[in-house]
Amino acid sequence: MSSNCHSKIIGIDPGKGGGLTVISKDGIKAFKCPNTPDKMATLFGVALNGDAPIDVYLVMEQVWARPTNASSRAFNYGVNYGVWIGIAASYEVDMNYVSPQKWMAYIGCPKGMEVTKRKNWLKSKAKECYPSLEKITLATADSILIAKYGKDVTSNT
């Protein structure tokens, strides 16, 4: 599908410390992930702003627990991931998934960086890509770049 079929691109970094970004003809808006499922659903509804599900390209980072994650941390991360899947399904918006490795490689993130350095690099890259966006934080940077990936992917197909 070409980007002409989508009036809106939504990118989601599903972690509790993640965010949701909307790219549309009106520009770009980035939001920190709300802390409850009700607020997440409200934010998603605001992001759709009445657009038909077919007009939205939704891409979310595909995540999974790592063996080094503590079981409670992995569970909490998985809960947030599942909430976003449920919210998208309730709005009948198809979910597209992208692995962290794929979208990070696409935007040119160097491999093997320590986590803090990588997060700061991603924040800097988001600012470089969208200098007009006033507030880019560590919480929103990944979702901004995931949305950019989604926009670029739909433009090239």
PyRosetta script that sets phi, psi and omega in degrees:
from pyrosetta import init, pose_from_sequence

init()
pose = pose_from_sequence("MSSNCHSKIIGIDPGKGGGLTVISKDGIKAFKCPNTPDKMATLFGVALNGDAPIDVYLVMEQVWARPTNASSRAFNYGVNYGVWIGIAASYEVDMNYVSPQKWMAYIGCPKGMEVTKRKNWLKSKAKECYPSLEKITLATADSILIAKYGKDVTSNT")
pose.set_psi(1, 145.0)
pose.set_omega(1, 176.7)
pose.set_phi(2, -90.5)
pose.set_psi(2, 163.8)
pose.set_omega(2, -179.3)
pose.set_phi(3, -66.1)
pose.set_psi(3, -19.0)
pose.set_omega(3, 178.2)
pose.set_phi(4, -62.8)
pose.set_psi(4, -21.8)
pose.set_omega(4, 178.4)
pose.set_phi(5, -79.3)
pose.set_psi(5, -14.0)
pose.set_omega(5, -175.1)
pose.set_phi(6, -117.9)
pose.set_psi(6, 121.4)
pose.set_omega(6, 177.1)
pose.set_phi(7, -82.9)
pose.set_psi(7, -12.8)
pose.set_omega(7, -174.6)
pose.set_phi(8, -150.3)
pose.set_psi(8, 139.6)
pose.set_omega(8, 172.9)
pose.set_phi(9, -114.7)
pose.set_psi(9, 130.2)
pose.set_omega(9, 176.3)
pose.set_phi(10, -120.1)
pose.set_psi(10, 127.5)
pose.set_omega(10, 176.5)
pose.set_phi(11, -113.8)
pose.set_psi(11, 134.7)
pose.set_omega(11, -179.4)
pose.set_phi(12, -126.1)
pose.set_psi(12, 127.0)
pose.set_omega(12, 164.8)
pose.set_phi(13, -97.7)
pose.set_psi(13, 107.3)
pose.set_omega(13, -166.8)
pose.set_phi(14, -76.6)
pose.set_psi(14, -2.4)
pose.set_omega(14, -178.9)
pose.set_phi(15, -68.4)
pose.set_psi(15, 158.7)
pose.set_omega(15, 176.9)
pose.set_phi(16, -56.8)
pose.set_psi(16, -32.0)
pose.set_omega(16, 177.7)
pose.set_phi(17, -95.9)
pose.set_psi(17, 18.4)
pose.set_omega(17, -177.0)
pose.set_phi(18, -94.6)
pose.set_psi(18, -154.4)
pose.set_omega(18, -176.8)
pose.set_phi(19, -162.0)
pose.set_psi(19, -179.5)
pose.set_omega(19, 177.2)
pose.set_phi(20, -132.3)
pose.set_psi(20, 133.1)
pose.set_omega(20, 179.5)
pose.set_phi(21, -126.0)
pose.set_psi(21, 140.1)
pose.set_omega(21, 178.3)
pose.set_phi(22, -119.3)
pose.set_psi(22, 127.2)
pose.set_omega(22, 173.1)
pose.set_phi(23, -115.8)
pose.set_psi(23, 124.7)
pose.set_omega(23, 179.2)
pose.set_phi(24, -143.5)
pose.set_psi(24, -177.6)
pose.set_omega(24, 178.6)
pose.set_phi(25, -63.0)
pose.set_psi(25, -20.8)
pose.set_omega(25, 179.1)
pose.set_phi(26, -83.6)
pose.set_psi(26, -5.5)
pose.set_omega(26, 179.8)
pose.set_phi(27, 123.9)
pose.set_psi(27, -149.5)
pose.set_omega(27, -177.0)
pose.set_phi(28, -130.9)
pose.set_psi(28, 139.6)
pose.set_omega(28, 176.2)
pose.set_phi(29, -135.0)
pose.set_psi(29, 136.8)
pose.set_omega(29, -180.0)
pose.set_phi(30, -125.6)
pose.set_psi(30, 139.7)
pose.set_omega(30, -177.2)
pose.set_phi(31, -132.4)
pose.set_psi(31, 140.2)
pose.set_omega(31, 172.4)
pose.set_phi(32, -69.6)
pose.set_psi(32, 147.2)
pose.set_omega(32, 178.7)
pose.set_phi(33, -62.9)
pose.set_psi(33, 125.6)
pose.set_omega(33, 175.4)
pose.set_phi(34, -63.4)
pose.set_psi(34, 163.4)
pose.set_omega(34, -173.8)
pose.set_phi(35, -95.7)
pose.set_psi(35, 2.9)
pose.set_omega(35, 176.4)
pose.set_phi(36, -136.4)
pose.set_psi(36, 153.9)
pose.set_omega(36, 177.5)
pose.set_phi(37, -59.1)
pose.set_psi(37, -37.6)
pose.set_omega(37, 178.8)
pose.set_phi(38, -61.4)
pose.set_psi(38, -44.5)
pose.set_omega(38, 179.9)
pose.set_phi(39, -69.8)
pose.set_psi(39, -33.5)
pose.set_omega(39, 176.1)
pose.set_phi(40, -63.1)
pose.set_psi(40, -44.6)
pose.set_omega(40, 179.9)
pose.set_phi(41, -64.1)
pose.set_psi(41, -40.3)
pose.set_omega(41, 177.9)
pose.set_phi(42, -62.8)
pose.set_psi(42, -45.3)
pose.set_omega(42, 178.5)
pose.set_phi(43, -60.3)
pose.set_psi(43, -42.1)
pose.set_omega(43, 179.5)
pose.set_phi(44, -62.4)
pose.set_psi(44, -42.4)
pose.set_omega(44, 177.0)
pose.set_phi(45, -61.7)
pose.set_psi(45, -41.7)
pose.set_omega(45, 176.3)
pose.set_phi(46, -62.7)
pose.set_psi(46, -41.9)
pose.set_omega(46, 179.8)
pose.set_phi(47, -61.8)
pose.set_psi(47, -39.5)
pose.set_omega(47, 178.6)
pose.set_phi(48, -68.7)
pose.set_psi(48, -38.4)
pose.set_omega(48, 177.1)
pose.set_phi(49, 47.4)
pose.set_psi(49, 43.8)
pose.set_omega(49, 176.4)
pose.set_phi(50, 85.1)
pose.set_psi(50, -4.8)
pose.set_omega(50, 178.9)
pose.set_phi(51, -67.6)
pose.set_psi(51, 143.0)
pose.set_omega(51, 176.5)
pose.set_phi(52, -67.2)
pose.set_psi(52, 144.4)
pose.set_omega(52, -180.0)
pose.set_phi(53, -51.9)
pose.set_psi(53, -34.4)
pose.set_omega(53, -179.0)
pose.set_phi(54, -66.8)
pose.set_psi(54, -23.1)
pose.set_omega(54, -178.6)
pose.set_phi(55, -85.4)
pose.set_psi(55, -1.4)
pose.set_omega(55, -175.1)
pose.set_phi(56, -112.8)
pose.set_psi(56, 132.4)
pose.set_omega(56, 171.1)
pose.set_phi(57, -106.8)
pose.set_psi(57, 113.7)
pose.set_omega(57, -177.0)
pose.set_phi(58, -108.4)
pose.set_psi(58, 124.8)
pose.set_omega(58, 178.2)
pose.set_phi(59, -128.8)
pose.set_psi(59, 131.4)
pose.set_omega(59, -179.8)
pose.set_phi(60, -128.1)
pose.set_psi(60, 143.3)
pose.set_omega(60, 176.4)
pose.set_phi(61, -63.1)
pose.set_psi(61, 128.3)
pose.set_omega(61, 177.9)
pose.set_phi(62, -84.7)
pose.set_psi(62, 122.1)
pose.set_omega(62, -175.7)
pose.set_phi(63, -124.9)
pose.set_psi(63, 163.3)
pose.set_omega(63, 177.6)
pose.set_phi(64, -155.5)
pose.set_psi(64, 160.0)
pose.set_omega(64, 179.2)
pose.set_phi(65, -73.1)
pose.set_psi(65, 144.0)
pose.set_omega(65, 175.7)
pose.set_phi(66, -100.3)
pose.set_psi(66, 151.7)
pose.set_omega(66, 179.1)
pose.set_phi(67, -57.8)
pose.set_psi(67, -24.8)
pose.set_omega(67, -178.8)
pose.set_phi(68, -84.1)
pose.set_psi(68, -10.7)
pose.set_omega(68, 178.3)
pose.set_phi(69, -71.5)
pose.set_psi(69, 138.7)
pose.set_omega(69, 170.9)
pose.set_phi(70, -64.9)
pose.set_psi(70, 147.3)
pose.set_omega(70, -174.6)
pose.set_phi(71, -59.5)
pose.set_psi(71, -38.2)
pose.set_omega(71, -179.7)
pose.set_phi(72, -68.9)
pose.set_psi(72, -38.2)
pose.set_omega(72, 178.4)
pose.set_phi(73, -65.1)
pose.set_psi(73, -44.8)
pose.set_omega(73, 178.9)
pose.set_phi(74, -62.5)
pose.set_psi(74, -40.8)
pose.set_omega(74, 179.3)
pose.set_phi(75, -63.4)
pose.set_psi(75, -48.1)
pose.set_omega(75, -179.5)
pose.set_phi(76, -60.5)
pose.set_psi(76, -41.3)
pose.set_omega(76, 178.7)
pose.set_phi(77, -63.5)
pose.set_psi(77, -43.2)
pose.set_omega(77, 179.7)
pose.set_phi(78, -64.6)
pose.set_psi(78, -34.3)
pose.set_omega(78, 178.4)
pose.set_phi(79, -62.2)
pose.set_psi(79, -49.8)
pose.set_omega(79, -179.7)
pose.set_phi(80, -59.6)
pose.set_psi(80, -42.6)
pose.set_omega(80, 178.1)
pose.set_phi(81, -58.3)
pose.set_psi(81, -47.2)
pose.set_omega(81, 179.4)
pose.set_phi(82, -65.7)
pose.set_psi(82, -35.9)
pose.set_omega(82, 178.0)
pose.set_phi(83, -61.9)
pose.set_psi(83, -45.5)
pose.set_omega(83, 178.9)
pose.set_phi(84, -61.7)
pose.set_psi(84, -40.2)
pose.set_omega(84, 178.4)
pose.set_phi(85, -62.0)
pose.set_psi(85, -44.9)
pose.set_omega(85, 179.3)
pose.set_phi(86, -63.9)
pose.set_psi(86, -40.7)
pose.set_omega(86, 179.2)
pose.set_phi(87, -63.6)
pose.set_psi(87, -47.3)
pose.set_omega(87, 179.1)
pose.set_phi(88, -59.5)
pose.set_psi(88, -42.8)
pose.set_omega(88, 179.7)
pose.set_phi(89, -64.0)
pose.set_psi(89, -38.9)
pose.set_omega(89, -179.4)
pose.set_phi(90, -65.5)
pose.set_psi(90, -27.8)
pose.set_omega(90, 175.8)
pose.set_phi(91, -91.9)
pose.set_psi(91, 0.6)
pose.set_omega(91, -179.4)
pose.set_phi(92, 59.9)
pose.set_psi(92, 36.4)
pose.set_omega(92, 176.7)
pose.set_phi(93, -100.7)
pose.set_psi(93, 125.2)
pose.set_omega(93, 179.2)
pose.set_phi(94, -66.7)
pose.set_psi(94, 136.3)
pose.set_omega(94, 179.5)
pose.set_phi(95, -97.1)
pose.set_psi(95, 131.1)
pose.set_omega(95, 172.1)
pose.set_phi(96, -111.6)
pose.set_psi(96, 141.1)
pose.set_omega(96, -175.9)
pose.set_phi(97, -115.7)
pose.set_psi(97, 146.3)
pose.set_omega(97, 174.8)
pose.set_phi(98, -138.5)
pose.set_psi(98, 135.7)
pose.set_omega(98, 178.8)
pose.set_phi(99, -73.5)
pose.set_psi(99, 152.5)
pose.set_omega(99, 177.3)
pose.set_phi(100, -56.9)
pose.set_psi(100, -39.3)
pose.set_omega(100, -179.6)
pose.set_phi(101, -61.3)
pose.set_psi(101, -39.2)
pose.set_omega(101, -176.4)
pose.set_phi(102, -70.0)
pose.set_psi(102, -49.7)
pose.set_omega(102, -177.4)
pose.set_phi(103, -71.3)
pose.set_psi(103, -33.4)
pose.set_omega(103, 178.7)
pose.set_phi(104, -69.0)
pose.set_psi(104, -39.3)
pose.set_omega(104, 176.2)
pose.set_phi(105, -64.6)
pose.set_psi(105, -39.9)
pose.set_omega(105, -179.7)
pose.set_phi(106, -58.8)
pose.set_psi(106, -41.7)
pose.set_omega(106, -178.5)
pose.set_phi(107, -86.4)
pose.set_psi(107, -2.4)
pose.set_omega(107, 174.3)
pose.set_phi(108, 89.6)
pose.set_psi(108, 22.2)
pose.set_omega(108, 179.2)
pose.set_phi(109, -67.9)
pose.set_psi(109, 125.3)
pose.set_omega(109, 178.5)
pose.set_phi(110, -61.5)
pose.set_psi(110, 141.2)
pose.set_omega(110, 178.8)
pose.set_phi(111, -78.7)
pose.set_psi(111, 155.5)
pose.set_omega(111, 172.2)
pose.set_phi(112, 78.2)
pose.set_psi(112, 13.0)
pose.set_omega(112, 179.1)
pose.set_phi(113, -77.5)
pose.set_psi(113, 145.9)
pose.set_omega(113, 173.2)
pose.set_phi(114, -63.8)
pose.set_psi(114, 149.3)
pose.set_omega(114, -170.5)
pose.set_phi(115, -53.7)
pose.set_psi(115, -49.8)
pose.set_omega(115, -177.4)
pose.set_phi(116, -62.2)
pose.set_psi(116, -42.9)
pose.set_omega(116, 178.5)
pose.set_phi(117, -64.5)
pose.set_psi(117, -41.0)
pose.set_omega(117, 179.4)
pose.set_phi(118, -64.0)
pose.set_psi(118, -44.8)
pose.set_omega(118, 180.0)
pose.set_phi(119, -59.8)
pose.set_psi(119, -42.7)
pose.set_omega(119, 178.8)
pose.set_phi(120, -67.6)
pose.set_psi(120, -37.0)
pose.set_omega(120, 176.6)
pose.set_phi(121, -62.2)
pose.set_psi(121, -44.0)
pose.set_omega(121, -179.6)
pose.set_phi(122, -64.5)
pose.set_psi(122, -40.0)
pose.set_omega(122, 177.6)
pose.set_phi(123, -62.7)
pose.set_psi(123, -43.7)
pose.set_omega(123, 178.5)
pose.set_phi(124, -63.4)
pose.set_psi(124, -40.6)
pose.set_omega(124, 179.1)
pose.set_phi(125, -64.9)
pose.set_psi(125, -41.4)
pose.set_omega(125, 177.9)
pose.set_phi(126, -61.7)
pose.set_psi(126, -41.0)
pose.set_omega(126, 177.5)
pose.set_phi(127, -64.4)
pose.set_psi(127, -38.6)
pose.set_omega(127, 178.5)
pose.set_phi(128, -65.2)
pose.set_psi(128, -41.1)
pose.set_omega(128, -178.0)
pose.set_phi(129, -73.6)
pose.set_psi(129, -33.2)
pose.set_omega(129, -175.8)
pose.set_phi(130, -133.5)
pose.set_psi(130, 68.2)
pose.set_omega(130, -176.6)
pose.set_phi(131, -63.5)
pose.set_psi(131, -21.5)
pose.set_omega(131, -179.9)
pose.set_phi(132, -78.5)
pose.set_psi(132, -15.4)
pose.set_omega(132, 178.8)
pose.set_phi(133, -75.2)
pose.set_psi(133, 116.3)
pose.set_omega(133, -170.6)
pose.set_phi(134, -64.3)
pose.set_psi(134, -48.1)
pose.set_omega(134, -173.8)
pose.set_phi(135, -119.4)
pose.set_psi(135, 106.6)
pose.set_omega(135, 174.6)
pose.set_phi(136, -114.5)
pose.set_psi(136, 123.9)
pose.set_omega(136, -176.9)
pose.set_phi(137, -119.4)
pose.set_psi(137, 172.6)
pose.set_omega(137, 173.9)
pose.set_phi(138, -60.9)
pose.set_psi(138, -30.2)
pose.set_omega(138, -179.9)
pose.set_phi(139, -71.7)
pose.set_psi(139, -30.5)
pose.set_omega(139, -175.9)
pose.set_phi(140, -103.9)
pose.set_psi(140, -15.2)
pose.set_omega(140, -173.4)
pose.set_phi(141, -57.8)
pose.set_psi(141, -46.0)
pose.set_omega(141, -178.3)
pose.set_phi(142, -63.2)
pose.set_psi(142, -44.4)
pose.set_omega(142, -179.1)
pose.set_phi(143, -64.4)
pose.set_psi(143, -33.8)
pose.set_omega(143, 177.1)
pose.set_phi(144, -62.3)
pose.set_psi(144, -46.2)
pose.set_omega(144, -177.9)
pose.set_phi(145, -73.5)
pose.set_psi(145, -30.4)
pose.set_omega(145, 175.1)
pose.set_phi(146, -66.8)
pose.set_psi(146, -42.5)
pose.set_omega(146, 176.9)
pose.set_phi(147, -63.8)
pose.set_psi(147, -40.1)
pose.set_omega(147, 177.0)
pose.set_phi(148, -60.6)
pose.set_psi(148, -44.9)
pose.set_omega(148, 176.6)
pose.set_phi(149, -56.5)
pose.set_psi(149, -48.5)
pose.set_omega(149, -179.8)
pose.set_phi(150, -60.7)
pose.set_psi(150, -42.1)
pose.set_omega(150, 178.5)
pose.set_phi(151, -62.3)
pose.set_psi(151, -47.7)
pose.set_omega(151, -178.0)
pose.set_phi(152, -66.3)
pose.set_psi(152, -40.3)
pose.set_omega(152, -179.7)
pose.set_phi(153, -63.5)
pose.set_psi(153, -42.6)
pose.set_omega(153, -179.5)
pose.set_phi(154, -72.3)
pose.set_psi(154, -24.8)
pose.set_omega(154, 177.5)
pose.set_phi(155, -74.9)
pose.set_psi(155, -24.0)
pose.set_omega(155, -174.9)
pose.set_phi(156, -99.6)
pose.set_psi(156, 7.0)
pose.set_omega(156, -178.4)
pose.set_phi(157, -113.6)
pose.dump_pdb("model.pdb")
